[in-house]
Structure formats: structure tokens, C-alpha cells
Amino acid sequence: MGEFVIKMPDVGEGVAEAELVEWHVKPGDPVREDMVLAAVMTDKATVEIPSPVDGTVLWLGAEIGDIVAVKAPLLRIEVAGEGEAETPSPPRGEGARRADEGASPQASKESSPPPSEPPPSSGPAGHLLPAGEKGKAATLETKPLASPAVRLRAQEAGVDLRQVSGSGPAGRITHDDLDRFIARGGQPAAAPAGLARRTATEEIKVTGLRRRIAEKMRLASSRIPHITYVEEVDVTDLEDLRATMNAGRKPDQQKLTILPFLMRALVRTLAEQPGVNATFDDDAGIVTRYGAVHIGIATQTPAGLTVPVVRHAEARSIWDSAAELVRLADAARNGTAAREELSGSTITITSLGALGGIVTTPIINHPEVAIVGVNKIMMRPVWDGGQFIPRKIMNLSSSFDHRIVDGWDAAVFVQRLKALLETPALIFIEG
């Protein structure tokens, strides 16, 4: 009688170990080729371990819940004849230590301990090698995963199993895989037309503006405890007013988007809640509130995200605000914006336009304490008490520095913005 050692298979994707989650056999059980012996789980998938031989289970190398290293001995099977052997790799991890010690308490009373001297290494075809030729056993590391019966058939058919794609667990080659390969005349399976594996990788050095953006985002995310408040705003009347004003605009006036209206509403709201128009120096522990409203406008450029600043928005009309928005956006995209035009904001607006989605979670432009996010406008049915009517709805997704702005104050701020945008005439009423 011989002994066959089954080791933890390499399941790929850089996985070095797996958790044993299920045994389907115990010492003394008869097994047959292709019978599932155990199941192991990685962080990506559960893999079943089949038997490559017929025989009887002698020894289990781990218990359920153990972490077993790849290539560590998992179980031993007694096989007829002299058998074939696979020498266990050096043990690694808890499961592998159990294996070298005789392992499973379940098996200790019913099985013999592992030999004190490791058996000779196996050659590529499973034949035993003399001890002096153990170095040749390295070919096992690249040997395709297949049962002895499949290997024998492949050898008789003159098939190199390295050319055969395995469909079994962990890429194991089955009899069906071998049959299909032989039926194709020894040619690898063709990929579907137009489909091919892509193996290229590209390393890109993060430099320039992209590096500064990364540093700014890391700083804001690591130092500011964000609270994000999302509110639905009915902008049907605002959109009607915007269309009317654009229809009557002068030739030298910029076409109005929703942003100038939001800027004017922001100015009105910040006058009532100056604590949101502020910056926080957390190193010095000082909050600075501003009378001036310098609104940063997050702008996508070919080089990355920049935030040009509309200064003194409180002193600009809606037409002036629209003109300044266009001028600064063009300068940012062309790379001609001056340094002072890209710094000094006291609060920021971010908008993705038509890509604005339903909800966003804007990251605050450090050291500010608030940012207002504009989501896309969508037509939705709204119940008016008697029927559903179509209304243009837009969400505002606003984030606040929770160290400075309490949740209540954040809600009051957004609700005031909502009231102004839903009744746009209030934006233009002074007092």
C-alpha cells in the first residue's frame, strides 16, 4: 500500500492561505477520484478540494476554522499498490503547524503520525525521485493541477497538460477538459471573437496638480469630520424664471445657469448664518468668520480639479456673477488663472452638471467649514394633495465640518437655501 499527500492548492490571485470551512470526509472513509474532500474559503471565494485518487483517508491536517497555508499538507490518503506521493512543502501558518504535528485531534486516535523523515520528492509524472535529486522536485511548483488518471491519459496521448485549460476548482484539469483538448486537435480553446485577455499594466507618477489635489483631499478627509446633509429642492419656478431672464438678456450678458441663482441665495443665507462662512485653523484652534463672501467654484480642467474664486459675491448682481463664473472657468481651463484667483475662498460650490447624480458626498475644501453640492435636475411626479403633477426637482448635497457646524445649524442653513431657491423672487428682495 502507498500513501498520497494532498496539499492546499494555490487558488491564485496572490492568495497565500485559506480558511478550512468544511470537511466532507474523516479518517477511515473511503474516497474515489473527483470526490469532494473539503472546502476552503479565501477573501474572494470558496473553493472545493477534490480527490485526485481512489483510496482511504488516513489523516486530516487541520480543523474547521484553521488557516492553512498554500502548499501545506491537508490530508493523507492510503492508495493501492506502491502509490504516488506528493511531498508536503515546509509548513506555514497554524493549519500547517497542525499538519506537521500530526494535526487534527479528530485524526490523532485513528491515524499514524507523519513520518519523521520526509518521503522522497515526486517528479513531474508522479514517480519517486532519489533523495539526491530533490532539487528536481521544483518542477512540481509549475505542474498543472490534475489527477493521476488524467496525467496518465495525457501521457499516453502525448498531450502536454500545460497547454490544457482546467475548468475544475483552482484550475484543476478534468477528464472532460482533456477530451475537449484532444477533440480540438491539441489546440487551446479559442477566445470568443473580439474578446482577448489584457495583461498590460501602466504605472503613472502622481505629479503636479494631481499630486496637489491628492494632498488636499488627504488633508481634508483625515482632519475634517464631515457631516453631509441632503435635501430635495423644487426648482420648477426657478427654472421658469431663469428661462424668462435668458430670453430677455442683453447681447453682452452671459446666459444664466442655475449657479448664479445659487450664489445669490448663498449670500442671503450666509448673512443670517455667518458661522458657515468661515475657515477653521485647527492647529491654532481659531475659527475665522468673514463678512465678505468669496465663493470657490469647483471646476474640472484637463489637468484636474481646480477651485477658482468669485470674490465678493455679496457685491455682485446675478448677471455680474454669471460673467465672473465664465471668466474664471475659462481661465482655469486654459491655465491662465492667477494665483489669487485660485485661493482665498470662504465657502465652495461643487456641481457636476448633467452628471450630478442623485446624491453626492462632497469633501470640504480645507480649511473651510462647508461645501454645497449641486445634483442634476430631474422631472418627477409630485403629489399636490389632489393629483400628481410634474415638477423639476434637484437635490442639494452639502457637507459641513462637524467640529464647527452642528447638525441643527447645518439643517437650518440648507432649509433656508431651499426656501430661497423654491421661491426665487425672495433672492432679489433686499431687507
N, C-alpha and C positions, 0 to 999 in steps of 0.2 A: 504494500500500500504506500502511496505517496501523499504529499501534503502540498496544498496550493494556498498561497497567501494573497488575499485581496487587499489592495491599498486604497486609501482615499483618492479618488480620481481628481485630476486637475480640471475644474469646471470652467476655467478660462476667466477673462476679463480682470486679471490681476488678483483673483481671489486666492489667498494663501491658506485659508482654513474655513471650515464649515461646521455648523452645529448638527449633531446627530439628533434627529427628531422622531425616528421610528425604526424599530426592529421588526422584521417580518419573520425572523427565524430565531431559534435558540439552540444551544449546544445539543447535539444528538439528532437534530432534524435532518432528514434527507432533503437534498436540493437537486434541482435539474437546471440544465443550461437555460439561460434567459429568465429564470425565476427571479423576481424582485426580492432582494435580501434586506435592504434598508433604505431609508430616505434621509437625506441631509439637506439643510437649508443654509443658503448664503443670504446676504442682504439684498440679493436680486431675485432669487428663485429657489424652488425646492427641486432637488434632483434625486431620482431613484437610482439605486445601485443594483444592477442585475448580476446574476452569477454567470461567469464565463464557462463553468464546468459543471458536470454532474458529480455528486458526492455527498458527504455527511459533514455537518458543521461540527468542528472540534472546539472552537474558541472564539469568543467575541472580544473585540479590543476596546470597547467603550460602552458607556451607559447613555441612555437618552438624556439629552441636555448637555453632554460633554462637547467641548470644542475640539475638533480633530484637524490636525494639520494635513495639508495636501501631501500625498505620498506616504503618510504614516500607515502602519498596518491596521486594518479594520476588522478582519476576521480570517480564520484559517479553515480550510475545507479538506477533509480526507478524500482522496480520489483513488480510483482503481489503478493497479499497475504501479510503475515507478512514479508516474505523475510528472507534473511540471511545477516548477517553483518560481515564485517571484520574491526576491529578497526584499524585506522591508527597508525603506530608507531610514536614515538616522531619525529618531523620534523628535518631534517638535510639538509643544503645546500640551495641555492637560490630557487630551484624549490619547496622544501618542505616548505620554509617560505611562498611562494606564496599560497601554499595549505592551510596552517593554517589561512591565512588572507582572504580567500575567493577567492584568487588567480587570475585566468585569467581575464584580463579586458574584454575579449570576453564573458566570462560567467557571469560577475558581474551583468549585467542588466537582465539576463534571469534566474538566479538561486538564490536559497536562500543560505545564508552563512552557513558555517559548524556549527554544534551545539556547544554551549558554554561548555556543559558537554559532554565528550566522551561517546559514547554508550557503553553498556556492552561488555566485551570481548567474542569472539567466542570460543567455544570448538572445539575439534578435528573434529567433524562431522558437524560443522557449527551452532549448536544450541547455543542459548544465555546463558551465564553464569551469575549468580548473581554477583553484584559488589564485594561482599566479596570474590569471588573466582577468581579474576583477575589473581592471580598467576598461575592458571592452564592454562591460555592462552599461556603460554610459549611453549606449545606443537605445536602451530602454526608455530614456527620457524623451526621445523623439519617436518612439514606436507608436503606430496608430493603435487606438483602443479597439480591441476585437477579441472574441472568444477563441480558444484554441481550435475549435472546429472550423470557424471562419478562416483562421490563418492557414489551416491545412488545406482547405478547399482552394484558397488563393494561391498557395504554393503549388498545388497540383495544376492549377490553371495558368500558372505563370504570371499572376497579377501582382503588381506592387501595391500593397494596401495604402501606401502614402498618396496614391493617386485617386483613392476612393473616398467620397464624401459620406460620412456617417450620419445617420438620422436618429440614432439612439441617444440615450442620456449621455451628456458630456461629449457628444460627437462620436459615440461608440458605433462601430461598423457592424451591421447585422447581415444575416444571410440574404435578406431582400436587397440591401444596398449592393452586395456583391453581385447578385443576379442581374440587377439593373445595369451595373457597370459592364458586365460581360455582354449583356444584350446590346449595349451601345457600341460594341466592338472595342472596348477598352478605352473609350473616350470619356473625359469628365463631363458631368451634366452641364448642358449649355444654359446660360442665364437667359431669362426672358428677353425678348427683343427690346432694345432700348434701355435695359437695366444692367448696371455693372457696379461692382463694388468700388468705392472710393477710399483710398488709403492714404492720400496726401494729407499732410499737416502743415500748418504755417504758424510760425512764431512772429508776433508783431510787438515791437518795442513800444511801450506806452510813453510817449514823449509830448512835449509842447502843451497845447491847450488840453488835449485829452488827459495828460497827466495832472494838470491843474484841476480839471473837473473831478478826476478821481480823488485827489487830495481833499477837495472841497466837500465832496459827498461823504467821504470817510469822516471828516471832521464833524459835519452836521449830524450824521447818523450816530456817531459814537458819543457826542456830547450833548445833544438835544433830545430830551424825552418828548416825543411827538404825541399829540392827540389830534386825530382827524375827525372832522365833523362834516357830514354830507347832508345837503338839503336840496329838495326839489323846488324849482322856481318856474312859474308860469310866465313865459316871456312873449306870449301872444301879442299883447298890447305894445310891448317894447318893439317887437319886430314890425308891427304896423307903423309905429312912429318912425322907426329907422327907414322904412321904405319911403314914407312920405317925405322925410327930410332929404334923403338921397335924390328923390325925384326933383326937388326944388333947389338943390345945391348950385352954387355958382361955379363957373368953369375953373376957377383957381382953388376950389375947395376939394379936399380929399374925400373919397367915398367913405362913408361911415360903416365900420364893422361894429360888433357888439362891445368891443373893448373900450372905446371912448366912453360909452354909457356906463360901463362898469367902473371905469376910473373916476367919473364924476360921482357915482354913487358911493364909491370908496372914500372919496374926500369928505362927503357929507357924514358918512358913518364914523370916520376916524375923528372928526371934530367932537363927536359925542363920546367916543371911546379912545382917548389918546393913549391908553396903555397898550393898545395893539400896534400903534405907530411908533415902534421903539426898537432898540437894539439892546442886547444883554452881554456885557463883558463878564463872563463867568469867572475869569481869573481874578479880577478886581472886585467882583460881587456888586457891580453897578449897572442899573438899568437907566438908559438914556431915552427920554421921551422927546419927540420932535414936534415942533409946530408946523414946519414945512413937511409936505407930503412928497417924497421922492419915490416914485413907483418904478421898481425894476420890472422889466418885461422879458420873461424867459424866451429866448429866440434861438431857433435851430439854424446853424450855419454849416457850410461844407466842412469846416474844421471841428465842429462840435457845438455844444450848448454855450451860449453867452447870455449875459443879462444887461443889456443897455438900460439906462435910467432916464425916465422922463422926470426932469427936475421941476419942483414947484408946480405940481399938478393942481394944487389948490388955487393957483392964479391963472389957470388956462381954461378957455372955453372948450366946448366939446369939439369944435372944428379945429382949434389950435392943438388940442390933444391928439386928434386923428393925424394931423400933419406931422407932429413930432414923432408919433409912433412909426410912421412910414419912413421918415428921415433916419431915425436911429436904427430901424431894422435893416434898411439898405446899407448903412454904414457898417453895421456889424457883419452882414453877409459879405460885403466887399473887403472887409479887413481894414477899413479906413476910420473906424470909430476911435476917438481919442480916449486916453486912459481915464480921464474924469467922466467920460460918458458911460463907462463900464463899471463904475464903482459909486458908493455912497447912497445906495437905496435904503429906504426905511421900511418898506414892505414890498412884496413881489406878487405879480400875477403870472400864472403859467397856464397856457392854453395849447392844446393840440389840434385846434380847429375841427375839421370834419373827422379826424381820427381820435377825437376826445374821449370816446368810450362812455360808459355809463357812470363809472366811479373811478377816481384815481386817489393815490395817497401821496400827495406832494411832499417833497423833502424841503424843509425850511432853508432859505438862503442865509446861512450863518454870517453875522451874528444877529440877524433879525429875529423877531419872535412870532411872525405869522406869514403865511403864504396862501393866496386864494387861487384855487384851480378851477378852470372853466371846462366843463364837459360839453359834448355835442348836443345840439338842439334836435329833438325828435318830436314828431306828431304823435300824440297819444289821446285815447278817449278819456274824458274826464266827466264824472257824474256831477250834474249841476242841481240835483235834487229831484229832477223830473225826467231827465234823459241824459244819455251820453253825448257829449259834444267834442269835436276835435280841438285840441289845444296844443300849442308849441311849448314843450317842456324841456328845461335844461337843469342839470344838477350842478351845484357848486360843491366842490370837494376842497375844504380848507383845513390846513394844519396849523397847529399852534404849539409854542414852547410851553409845556405844562408846568414848568418851574415858575413862569411869569404870568401866564394866562390860565385862569381856572376854567373848568368845563362850562360853568354857568355863563361866564363872560364870553367865552367863545360862541356859545349858542345865541346869546343876545346880539353879538356882533353880526353873525350870519343872518339871523332873523331880520335885523334892520336892513341889511343889504337886500334880502329877499323882498321886503316891503317896498323899497325904492324901485327895484327892477320890475316888480309886478304892477306898480303904479308909476310909470316913468315921468309923469308930469311933476311929481314931487322932486325929482332930480333938479329941476330948473327953478324951483321956488326958493327964494332966499328967505332967511329968517329962521 
